[in-house]
Structures are given as structure tokens and as C-alpha cells.
Amino acid sequence: MSHQLDALSASATGYLKYTHRDPKNGKSASGALRGVCSCSDGGKCDPEFRQFNTLVPWCLPHTGNRHNHWAGLYGRLEWDGFFSTTVTNPEPMGKQGRVLHPEQHRVVSVRECARSQGFPDSFAFYGSTLDRHRQVGNAVPPPLGKALGEEVLKSVLMKLKQENC
């Protein structure tokens, strides 16, 4: 059964079919789990039934054995953990770091990434969302910059004090 939604641009897009176990939506008409390839249950993988534009890309389960099971992809942060790195492009398919919120089904926001770097909530970032993520990811954390500046100042003052003695 094919479903379509009319898009604002007068084109059409297909519904995403989910094949995971879902108490609300259950299984597809064929009995298969929505959004999951039949090979996940040990069945034969039939490319004819491949679904495109799904939440979890087709390549992840089908090529994982050749790529260390895609370690690091779709990583979720932990509440009591830490940001291993603040990235410039929080893409779930990127292997740079964990970018999914600990509980909510979303990528961490620019503000959450900025907090991980020590930026105060009053600090303003400008540009598109991707531009703002780049600004945060490429930045030296303000507390680190402050600490380095204080140490440089101490060193300069100590050198001046030694020269004046």
C-alpha cells in the first residue's frame, strides 16, 4: 500500500514506514515489523523491500559488520556523563561524538553545546543553526581562555617585577 502526502511545493512525498516493534502501530500488513529489514530477525534480506528515507539509514544494519558496527553513530549523551567533544556539525551519522539528547529523540541544541563549552546563557551566537554549531564547536571554551589569560598575565607581571628589582 502506497501512501503519499502533498507537500507545500505541490510535489508529493511518501510516508515513512517504521518496521520496529511498536505497541501503537504494530506490524505491517505483511506481518513484518515496520521499519526493520527482514534480515534483522534472521530472514532473507530482499533488496526489493528496501525502504528509503527512513529514520535509521539502510546502510547501518547492512554494512555494520564491515565497519566495526558503526561504533559512535547515533550516540546518546548520558546525564551523568560528559561531552566527549563538542562538534561543529552535530550529525547523528557522524563519528565525531555523541550528539543525541539523553532522553529526548533529538540532536542537542546549540545552547546545550554552548553550555558544555562553558559559555554563559547570555552569550549570543549568530547565523544559521549550522553556523552557530560551528561557532561553538570551533571555540576555545571561555573558562579555559580565562584561565590561560590569567596565567599569561601572572607571568608577564612576574617578569616585570623581576626586571624592576
Sequence and secondary structure as in RCSB ss.txt:
>XXXX:A:sequence
MSHQLDALSASATGYLKYTHRDPKNGKSASGALRGVCSCSDGGKCDPEFRQFNTLVPWCLPHTGNRHNHWAGLYG
RLEWDGFFSTTVTNPEPMGKQGRVLHPEQHRVVSVRECARSQGFPDSFAFYGSTLDRHRQVGNAVPPPLGKALGE
EVLKSVLMKLKQENC
>XXXX:A:secstr
   EEE TTS EEE     S  TTT B TTS BTTS GGGGT    GGG  SS SS THHHHHGGGTGGGTTTT 
B  TTS  S   SS  TT SS   B SSSSSB  HHHHHHHHT  TT    SSHHHHHHHHHHS  HHHHHHHHH
HHHHHHHHHHHHHH 
